[in-house]
Amino acid sequence: MIRWLFVFAVIVFNSLAARVELDWDVGYVFGARDGFTFRRAIGVNGELPFPPVHVTQGDTLVINVHNSLDVPTSIHAHGLLNNGTNYYDGPDMVTQCGIPPGESFTYILETGEQFGTFWIHGHTRHQEADGFYTPLIIHSRKQPVVGYDEELLMTFEDWFTTEFAVRQAYIDSLEDIRTLT
């Protein structure tokens, strides 16, 4: 009897789950995130910042990523458990291959029992430092705790006046000078 009750509960829970599908065209955009310095950054579908992702506990999140950059890219859902999908859990060339320029890849992320606030970010060449990130909010299926007036989502970032690749080239040049002395 208990086993059938469990099976019934699993069926009901899974029937409530949705498949949330997003199409992301990852490309270069221009903006002044600090309000002063206009520079090239990485956005999605021409937006920077791009909208937060909202799903519900138990949903399957499908992100179709097309790479319009001139370098490889990949994404990572920071904080999600990747049981059975550890190939999504590392930077490119460690546990996953980067998406080549002009190519596409589909990420299928199961939220399972997790809920809360996470983030999705670029996992190649520090692309999150150039704006390629967004909050991932997994809403609980249960009623929220009462006792507050509103819920606010705030993100913070280190925004540099130059792209990561430019900063990295400068650091590399300093290391080259040190090896000569």
VOPAGU-2260 file (C-alpha; in pm, 1 decimal, decimal comma):
REM VOPAGU-2260
SITE   aa  ch    i         X         Y         Z
SITE  MET   A    0       0,0       0,0       0,0
SITE  ILE   A    1     275,3     247,0      93,6
SITE  ARG   A    2     461,9     164,4    -226,1
SITE  TRP   A    3     154,2     245,0    -438,8
SITE  LEU   A    4     103,4     568,7    -248,6
SITE  PHE   A    5     464,2     663,5    -323,5
SITE  VAL   A    6     422,2     577,2    -693,3
SITE  PHE   A    7     106,0     787,7    -704,5
SITE  ALA   A    8     285,7    1082,5    -539,8
SITE  VAL   A    9     571,6    1060,6    -792,1
SITE  ILE   A   10     326,8    1053,5   -1082,3
SITE  VAL   A   11     135,7    1354,7    -948,5
SITE  PHE   A   12     458,3    1550,9    -883,1
SITE  ASN   A   13     593,0    1475,8   -1231,6
SITE  SER   A   14     263,5    1564,7   -1396,0
SITE  LEU   A   15     283,6    1910,2   -1237,0
SITE  ALA   A   16     632,5    1968,5   -1378,5
SITE  ALA   A   17     668,3    2176,9   -1692,3
SITE  ARG   A   18     921,1    2190,1   -1971,9
SITE  VAL   A   19    1048,1    2548,4   -1994,4
SITE  GLU   A   20    1230,7    2613,6   -2320,0
SITE  LEU   A   21    1447,1    2918,0   -2391,8
SITE  ASP   A   22    1624,6    3018,5   -2711,7
SITE  TRP   A   23    1944,6    3211,0   -2644,4
SITE  ASP   A   24    2150,2    3379,1   -2914,3
SITE  VAL   A   25    2473,9    3463,2   -2733,2
SITE  GLY   A   26    2644,6    3757,8   -2900,1
SITE  TYR   A   27    2823,8    4085,2   -2858,7
SITE  VAL   A   28    2633,2    4392,4   -2744,6
SITE  PHE   A   29    2749,8    4737,1   -2642,1
SITE  GLY   A   30    2662,7    4902,7   -2316,7
SITE  ALA   A   31    2776,3    5105,6   -2019,0
SITE  ARG   A   32    2688,0    4891,4   -1719,2
SITE  ASP   A   33    2873,0    5129,7   -1488,6
SITE  GLY   A   34    2690,0    5427,8   -1639,1
SITE  PHE   A   35    3010,7    5577,5   -1778,9
SITE  THR   A   36    3220,5    5347,9   -1996,8
SITE  PHE   A   37    3060,3    5229,5   -2319,5
SITE  ARG   A   38    3219,6    4900,4   -2427,3
SITE  ARG   A   39    3161,2    4566,5   -2595,2
SITE  ALA   A   40    3005,8    4301,6   -2372,2
SITE  ILE   A   41    2827,9    3967,6   -2406,1
SITE  GLY   A   42    2451,1    3952,5   -2402,7
SITE  VAL   A   43    2167,4    3720,3   -2496,8
SITE  ASN   A   44    1922,5    3796,1   -2776,7
SITE  GLY   A   45    2070,9    4146,5   -2804,4
SITE  GLU   A   46    2003,3    4229,7   -2438,2
SITE  LEU   A   47    2236,4    4323,6   -2154,4
SITE  PRO   A   48    2145,0    4250,1   -1887,4
SITE  PHE   A   49    1919,7    3976,7   -2011,0
SITE  PRO   A   50    1609,9    3867,7   -1817,0
SITE  PRO   A   51    1626,2    3635,3   -1516,4
SITE  VAL   A   52    1512,0    3277,7   -1571,3
SITE  HIS   A   53    1208,8    3168,7   -1367,5
SITE  VAL   A   54    1108,3    2802,9   -1335,9
SITE  THR   A   55     929,7    2595,4   -1075,7
SITE  GLN   A   56    1068,1    2311,9    -866,6
SITE  GLY   A   57    1056,1    1989,6   -1067,4
SITE  ASP   A   58    1056,4    2163,8   -1406,7
SITE  THR   A   59    1289,8    2074,3   -1689,3
SITE  LEU   A   60    1477,3    2379,0   -1818,3
SITE  VAL   A   61    1583,8    2352,5   -2182,7
SITE  ILE   A   62    1819,5    2621,9   -2311,2
SITE  ASN   A   63    1893,9    2620,8   -2683,7
SITE  VAL   A   64    2218,6    2818,3   -2708,5
SITE  HIS   A   65    2340,1    2957,9   -3040,1
SITE  ASN   A   66    2690,2    3104,4   -3032,5
SITE  SER   A   67    2715,9    3427,6   -3231,8
SITE  LEU   A   68    3050,0    3517,2   -3070,9
SITE  ASP   A   69    3383,1    3479,8   -3251,8
SITE  VAL   A   70    3513,1    3247,0   -2977,7
SITE  PRO   A   71    3369,8    2930,9   -2816,4
SITE  THR   A   72    3117,7    2959,2   -2535,0
SITE  SER   A   73    2940,7    2737,0   -2281,6
SITE  ILE   A   74    2701,2    2786,8   -1992,3
SITE  HIS   A   75    2685,3    2663,7   -1634,7
SITE  ALA   A   76    2389,7    2664,6   -1394,9
SITE  HIS   A   77    2572,7    2756,5   -1077,3
SITE  GLY   A   78    2444,1    2568,8    -774,0
SITE  LEU   A   79    2229,3    2312,4    -954,2
SITE  LEU   A   80    2307,8    1953,8    -872,4
SITE  ASN   A   81    2418,7    1780,2   -1189,3
SITE  ASN   A   82    2347,4    1422,4   -1088,8
SITE  GLY   A   83    2390,3    1225,8   -1408,2
SITE  THR   A   84    2479,3    1536,1   -1609,5
SITE  ASN   A   85    2824,0    1624,5   -1475,9
SITE  TYR   A   86    2926,5    1716,3   -1831,1
SITE  TYR   A   87    2734,2    2042,4   -1772,9
SITE  ASP   A   88    2921,7    2115,9   -1451,6
SITE  GLY   A   89    3265,9    2226,8   -1566,2
SITE  PRO   A   90    3429,6    2484,0   -1788,2
SITE  ASP   A   91    3480,1    2393,3   -2149,9
SITE  MET   A   92    3759,6    2148,6   -2224,9
SITE  VAL   A   93    3730,3    2004,3   -1871,9
SITE  THR   A   94    3390,5    1832,7   -1863,7
SITE  GLN   A   95    3228,9    1980,0   -2173,5
SITE  CYS   A   96    3333,1    2108,4   -2513,0
SITE  GLY   A   97    3272,1    2472,7   -2591,3
SITE  ILE   A   98    3012,5    2563,5   -2851,4
SITE  PRO   A   99    3211,2    2675,1   -3157,9
SITE  PRO   A  100    3130,3    3011,8   -3318,6
SITE  GLY   A  101    2823,3    2985,0   -3537,9
SITE  GLU   A  102    2712,2    2655,5   -3381,8
SITE  SER   A  103    2436,7    2561,2   -3135,2
SITE  PHE   A  104    2393,2    2328,3   -2839,5
SITE  THR   A  105    2094,1    2237,7   -2624,3
SITE  TYR   A  106    2130,4    2217,7   -2246,0
SITE  ILE   A  107    1866,7    2013,1   -2061,6
SITE  LEU   A  108    1866,4    2095,7   -1691,1
SITE  GLU   A  109    1649,3    1909,0   -1443,8
SITE  THR   A  110    1560,9    2116,5   -1137,4
SITE  GLY   A  111    1450,8    1810,9    -939,7
SITE  GLU   A  112    1374,8    1889,2    -576,6
SITE  GLN   A  113    1593,3    2201,2    -568,4
SITE  PHE   A  114    1449,2    2548,5    -526,2
SITE  GLY   A  115    1592,5    2888,0    -449,2
SITE  THR   A  116    1805,3    3149,3    -624,6
SITE  PHE   A  117    2095,4    3038,3    -843,2
SITE  TRP   A  118    2263,3    3183,5   -1149,7
SITE  ILE   A  119    2346,3    3083,2   -1503,6
SITE  HIS   A  120    2669,9    3214,8   -1646,7
SITE  GLY   A  121    2916,9    3174,8   -1928,2
SITE  HIS   A  122    3171,8    2908,6   -1842,0
SITE  THR   A  123    3433,7    2986,8   -2104,9
SITE  ARG   A  124    3711,9    3247,3   -2096,4
SITE  HIS   A  125    3557,1    3433,4   -1800,5
SITE  GLN   A  126    3266,2    3548,1   -2019,4
SITE  GLU   A  127    3060,6    3618,6   -1707,3
SITE  ALA   A  128    3302,1    3908,6   -1642,8
SITE  ASP   A  129    3181,4    4056,9   -1971,9
SITE  GLY   A  130    2813,0    4036,5   -1875,0
SITE  PHE   A  131    2717,7    3680,0   -1971,9
SITE  TYR   A  132    2515,1    3581,8   -1664,8
SITE  THR   A  133    2163,4    3597,0   -1527,5
SITE  PRO   A  134    1977,9    3489,6   -1213,7
SITE  LEU   A  135    1802,2    3151,5   -1213,5
SITE  ILE   A  136    1506,1    3145,3    -975,9
SITE  ILE   A  137    1353,5    2806,2    -902,3
SITE  HIS   A  138    1023,8    2866,0    -724,9
SITE  SER   A  139     912,3    2614,5    -463,3
SITE  ARG   A  140     594,8    2416,9    -531,5
SITE  LYS   A  141     496,3    2476,0    -169,0
SITE  GLN   A  142     346,5    2798,1     -43,0
SITE  PRO   A  143     614,4    3056,2      43,2
SITE  VAL   A  144     683,5    3149,0     400,3
SITE  VAL   A  145     456,9    3436,2     499,1
SITE  GLY   A  146     565,9    3746,4     679,4
SITE  TYR   A  147     722,3    3969,4     415,8
SITE  ASP   A  148     581,4    4241,1     191,7
SITE  GLU   A  149     775,1    4183,2    -128,1
SITE  GLU   A  150    1055,9    3987,7    -282,9
SITE  LEU   A  151    1346,6    4169,7    -446,7
SITE  LEU   A  152    1613,4    4029,5    -675,3
SITE  MET   A  153    1945,4    4211,8    -674,8
SITE  THR   A  154    2262,0    4118,9    -860,3
SITE  PHE   A  155    2606,6    4263,4    -804,3
SITE  GLU   A  156    2905,9    4251,0   -1033,3
SITE  ASP   A  157    3259,2    4368,7   -1087,4
SITE  TRP   A  158    3234,5    4570,8   -1406,9
SITE  PHE   A  159    3563,0    4659,5   -1570,5
SITE  THR   A  160    3619,6    4927,4   -1832,8
SITE  THR   A  161    3783,3    4676,7   -2069,2
SITE  GLU   A  162    3690,2    4329,5   -2187,3
SITE  PHE   A  163    3835,5    4030,2   -2008,5
SITE  ALA   A  164    4043,5    3932,2   -2313,4
SITE  VAL   A  165    4217,4    4272,1   -2311,2
SITE  ARG   A  166    4289,7    4248,3   -1938,5
SITE  GLN   A  167    4418,6    3891,5   -1979,2
SITE  ALA   A  168    4651,3    3993,6   -2265,5
SITE  TYR   A  169    4795,5    4268,8   -2045,7
SITE  ILE   A  170    4853,0    4026,6   -1756,3
SITE  ASP   A  171    5015,5    3777,3   -1993,8
SITE  SER   A  172    5249,3    4049,6   -2124,5
SITE  LEU   A  173    5358,1    4128,2   -1769,0
SITE  GLU   A  174    5432,6    3761,3   -1708,9
SITE  ASP   A  175    5639,0    3753,6   -2030,1
SITE  ILE   A  176    5841,9    4052,1   -1907,0
SITE  ARG   A  177    5902,7    3884,4   -1569,6
SITE  THR   A  178    6037,3    3570,4   -1733,9
SITE  LEU   A  179    6290,8    3779,9   -1927,7
SITE  THR   A  180    6443,9    3934,9   -1614,8
